[in-house]
Amino acid sequence: MGQQWPWPPPPPLLLLLLLLLDTSVWAQEEVLENVGLSCSNAARFKHLRKYAYDYEAESSSGVHGTADSRSATKIHCKVELEVPQLCSFILRTSQCTLKEVYGFNPEGKALMKKTKNSEEFAAAMSRYELKLAIPEGKQVVLYPEKDEPTHILNIKRGIISTLLVPLETEEAEQVSFLDTVYGNCSTRLTVQTRKGSVATQISMERDLQECDGFQPISTTVSPLALIKGLVRPLSTLISSSQSCQYTLDSKRRHVSEASCQEQHLFLPFSYKNKYGMMTQVTQTLKLEDMPKINSRFFSEGAKQVGLAFESTKSSSPPKQAEAVVKTLQ
């Protein structure tokens, strides 16, 4: 019989085993990293991680400079994006609140309070998780529960769209066509700062009217899914743009902070196509934690939809639009 090693193994053998284990883990992560590149704009979120964010979104409508004709709505939620498998994700939203304007301070800043249906809204937002996948690397596929209300699903679409940032190239600027809540959009991506070869600050700009799914008449013009499209002829004359700023982790490349601003200007009542009747939307996401997870379970649902907004089938103009029109008459 050969020599029997006592337990535990002597230090040299133990070190060798640990080295082999580390090498194996490194190799596995390297493979996952390379495979993850096929997920394109989802490759920033690593396999077997959960990304916890603080989310805020605010939408205001009215005439610039006239506080009494403005209205605003604000959402706050805790958001979790779980990655059980490569290119597959589970979105969960919790602790949501819904606020509205009840007045303005002397400086013109909106004063907010919870809406009467804030608790109902919170329950609706947290009732179902949303599964999604990006199997081909670019096209986002959602698997919502069949009873998920469309306006709630649209809000979750806005969160997902804000988080998807493609991997940068060596170029300082690049133009890509990305899947968004407004369909396929031409997007100009600019690397603002780098740490070595890795981008740490990125900006993205879009002219939303160039997106193939932008339809302000039949759908919403807000990721909050709370500002309905105006009736003709106003809805046919809208100038819409979106600008996003991202802070990225220099080692793992995930999104640490995101801020997106949209502006929808109604041209018939604008001055120099810049000031006047408009809807402004701001969304922010700030990373709070990114623990490891053990669950690899992911099942595609029976219902399958895209990332683009769906109509909430409301044909009447919103109250704030009516108020603004009266002000302008």
Residue, then its C-alpha position, 0 to 999 in steps of 0.5 A: m500500500g502507498q503512503q496514506w496522507p493524514w487528515p487534514p492534508p499537509p500545507p503544500l497539498l492543501l495550497l495546491l488544492l486551493l490553487l486548482l479550485d481557484t483556477s477552476v472557478w476563474a475558468q468558469e467565470e471566464v466562460l460565463e463572461n464570454v458567453g454573457l457577451s452574446c447578451s449584448n446590452a444585458a451582459r452588464f448583469k452577471h449570472l447568479r447575482k441579484y441587483a437591488y436598486d432604489y428607483e424614482a420616477e417623476s412626470s410633470s405636465g403643463v406650461h413652462g413657467t405657469a405653476d398653477s397649470r402644472s401637474a406632477t406624479k412621482i413613483h418610488c420603489k425598491v427594485e430587484l433584478e435577479v439573474p438566475q441564468l445567462c440572458s434571463f432575468i426576474l424583476r421584482t418591485s416592492q415598497c412602492t409609493l405614488k405621490e401627486v402635487y398638492g401645491f407649490n412653495p414660493e420658489g415654485k417647487a412642487l409639494m407632493k403627498k401620497t395619492k388616495n390609491s397609493e396603497e392599491f398601487a403598491a399592492a399592484m406593483s408588488r403582486y407579480e414578478l416579471k420574467l424577461a429574457i434576451p435570447e438573441g442578444k438585443q430583442v427583449v422578451l417579457y413573460p408577464e403574468k396573465d392578470e398583470p394590468t397593462h399600466i403596471l406592466n408599462i411601468k416595469r417596462g420603463i424600469i427595464s429599458t432604463l437599465l439596459v446599457p450596451l457594452e462600450t467599444e474602443e470608440a468614444e462614440q457609437v450609434s446603435f439600434l436598441d430595443t426600448v419602450y418606444g420600439n427599436c431606437s437609434t441611440r448615440l452612446t458616448v463614453q464620458t470617462r474611462k478607467g483604463s479601457v473600461a468605461t465608467q461614465i456613459s451618456m445616451e441620446r435618442d430622438l424618440q420620434e425616430c423610434d419605430g414604436f413611438q406612437p403618442i396618439s394610441t399609447t403613452v408618452s411616459p415610462l410612468a404610463l400615467i400620462k396618456g396621449l393627447v387627442r388629435p390634432l395636438s398629438t401629431l405635433i410632438s417633439s420628443s427626446q431622451s437623454c440618459q447618464y450612467t455610472l458604471d462599476s469599473k471592475r464588474r461593469h454593472v450599472s451603479e447609477a442611472s438617470c434618464q430625462e425625457q421631454h415631450l414638447f407640444l409644438p403648437f403651443s411652444y416658443k422656438n420649439k423649446y418652451g411651452m406646453m410639455t411633459q417631462v419625465t425623470q427616472t433614476l436608479k441607484l444601486e444599493d446591493m448586489p448579493k450572490i444567489n443560488s437559485r438557477f430556476f427560470s421558467e418562461g411564462a405562457k404569455q410573451v410580449g415585447l418591451a415596447f409600451e402597450s396601449t392602455k386603451s384610454s381615448s379621453p385626454p388627461k385632466q392636466a391636458e384639459a387644464v392646460v388647453k383652457t389656460l391657453q385659450 
